[in-house]
Amino acid sequence: TGGGVLDEYASEFVRLRAAASSRIQAIKESGVASAEEIKSAVKVVDEMESNRRQVQVQLRLELSGTGNARQEWDQRLKDWSKEVKSLRDDLEGVKDRQNRRSLNLSDVGSSAGAAERRGAMQATEMLERSSSKLQEAKQVALETEDVSQGVLSDLAAQRETVLHVRDNMRTISTELSQARRSLDRMLAFAQRNRMMTLTIAAVFALGLLFWALCVLGLPLKSTLFLSVAMVVLVIVFVVVRRRLQTGSWHLPLLR
């Protein structure tokens, strides 16, 4: 998790701080230090700064907003920056004394030659600091590139997911269209069956009425006309009743 990674960075910073402090203290106590010892101490301080910058990048990814955890880590980063600057100042003092000693200069030399040599040493130190800052900028750029690669990978994965979902939606749309066509065919078939049922029922009713009216002894034509009229009246009655109940003019079998 994000908290676990940040805690690991914090533990590493504490370890590097202890190592840098012990090496600088050893150099101060010895009074004489080799160039390798000084470079080793500088390297540890640079690693501390790199660790601090890595925590800064991790905070942007894991702890967005202005919560208590973010404020706590921001304050910790400020403290770490002060500690790194303090250690760098100590190293600069050690290197300055080392350079004076190698050039046989007193701490308060006032001759013109000594001033020129001090100027040369300051220029050299400035170049070293500039080189260190360039190295730090390079490290930050590399870390930013890693974060960008991670973001691009996430975007590529999300694009694949979107394409997969779109393909599934096309398949579902095709299946729904096929189901709709099948349902339309079934409804048309049911409509035809209902019409046939209504027709058969009307013919059957007409036959029953004709048979029933034959008992009255009316002429055949009059009996047939009367039967048809009664069937039509029944149909009109059913339609009007349907209209009053549901507001629809369709017969029950034609819905």
N, C-alpha and C positions, 0 to 999 in steps of 0.2 A: 504494500500500500504506500501512498504518498508520505504518511507520517513516518513509516519505517525507514524509507529512503532518507528523509531529512534527518532522522536521528543518527543514521549511519554517517552522514556527512558531518554532523556535529561532533560525533566521537572521533572521526578522523581529524577534524580541526583541532580538537583538544590535544590529540597525540602529537600533531605537527607543532603546535604551539610549545608543548613541553620540550620537544626535541630542539626547536630553534632557540628557546630560552637557555637550555643547558649548553648548547654549543657556543652561543654568544658569551655566556658567563664564563665558560672555560677559556675562551680567547682573551677575555678581559683579565682573568686571573693570571694567565700565563705571561701576558705582556708581549709575547712574540708569537705570531701565528703565521703559518705558511699560506700561500695563495690558495692551495687546495682546501684548507680548512675554512677560509673565508668564503670560497665558492660554494662549499658544501652548506654553510649556513644560509647563504643567499638562496640556494636552491630550495631549502626547506621553507624559507619565507615565501618564495614564489609559489610553492605548492599550497601554502596556506591561502594565498590570494586566489589561486585557481579554485580551491575548494569553496571559498566564499562565493565566487562567481557561479559555481555550479549550483550552490544552494539558491542563489538568486534566480537562476533559470528554472529550477525545480519549483520554486514558489509560484512563478507565473503559470505553471502547468497544473499545480495541485491545489493551491490555496488562493482562489480568486476572491475579490470582495474586501470587506473591511472588518472581518471577524476578529475575535480575541486572539485566535491562533496566528492569524496573519500579522497582527500588530506585534505580538510577542516575537515572531521571527524577524520582523523588520528591525526591532530594537536590537535583537541579537546580532544581526548583520552590521548595524552601525558600530556596535561594540567590537566586533571582529575587525572591522575596517580600522578602528583606532589602534587595536593591538598590532595589526600588521604594520601600520605606519610607525608605531613606536619601535617595533623591532627593526624596521628599515633604518630609522634614525640611529639606533644603536649600532647597526652595521656600518652606517656611513661614518660614525665617529671612530669605530675601530679601524676602518680602512684609512681614514685620515691620519690617525696616529701611526698606523703601520707605514704609510707613505712618508710621513715626516721622519720616522725613524730610519727608513731606508735611504733617505736623502740627507740624513744627519742634520735635520732642522730642529730648532727649539720650538716650543709651543708658541712663543711670542716673537718669532723672527721678524725683523723689520727692514732688512736690507732689500735692495731692488731685485737682486737675484732670487731671494727667497720669495718675494711677491710674485715674480714671474713663474717660479716653479709651482707656487700655490695656484696661480691662475691655470697653469697647464693641468694640474691635478683636478681642479674643479671642472675643467672642460672634459677631461677623461671621465669623471664621475657622471657628468651630465649625459655624455654619450652612452654610458652604461645604463643609466636610468631610462633613456629613450629606447634603447634596445630592449630593456625589460618590459617597458610599456607596449612596444610593438609585439613582443612575444605574448603578452597577456591579451592584446587585441586579437592576435591570431587564434589563441585558444578560445576566446569568446566566439569568434567567427565559426570555428569548427564545431563548438557546442550548438550554436544556432543552426548550423547546417544539419546536425544530427536531429534536432527537434523538427526542422522543416521536413526532413526525410520521413520522420514518423508521422507527421501530419499528412503528407502526400500519400503514404501507405494507407492511412485511415480513410482518406477520401477515395482512394481507388477501391478499397473494400466496400465502402458505402455505394459507390457507383455500380459495382457488380450486384449488390443487393437490390438496388433500384431497377436495374435491367431485368433481374430475375423476377421481381414482382410484376414488372410490366408484361413480361412473357406470360406469366400466370394469368394476369387480367385478360390478355388476348384470348387465351384458351377458354377462360370462363365465359367471355363474351360470345365466343363461337358456340359453346355448348348451350348457352341461354337462347341464342337465335334458333338453334336446332330444336330445342324444347318448345319454343314459341310456335314454330311452324307445325310441329307435331300436335300441339294443343289446338291450333286453328283447324287442322284437319279433323281432329276428334270432335270439335264443336260443330263443324259443318256437317259431319256425319250424323251427329245427334240431332241437329236441326232437321235434316231430311227425314230421320226416323220419326221425329215428333209430327212433322207435316203428314207423313203417311199414316200415323196413328190417328191424327185428327180427321183425315179424309175417310179412313175406314170407319171411324166412330160415327161420322156424319151420314155415311151411306147406310150403316147398320141402323141408325136411328130413323132414317128416312124409310127403310124397309119395315121396321116395326110399326111406325105410325101408319104407313100405307096399309099394312095388314090389319091394324086395329080399326082404321076408318072404313075398311071394306064392309065391316059389320053393319054400318049405317045404310048400306044399299045405294050410295050415291053413284053417279056416273064415274067411269074410270078416270076420265080426264080431271073431273072435279076432285076426286079423291087424291090423285097425284099432286094437283096444285095445292090442295089443302095441306097435304103432308109436307111439301116443300116449304110452304109458308110457316108451318109450325116449327120446322127445324131452324129456319132463318130467325124466327122470333126467339127461340131458345138461345141461339148463338148471340143475338143482339142483347138479350137479357144478361147472359154471362159476361159479355164485354163491358156493358154499362156498369154492372156490379163490380167488376174488376177495376174499372176506372174510379169508381167512388171509394173503393177500399185502398188502392195503392197509387192512384194517379197515373196508371199505365194503361194504354189501350190494347196491349198484347194479351192474347189468350194464355192461360196457364201453360199449355203445351208448347207455346211458341216463345217462351221466355228464353 
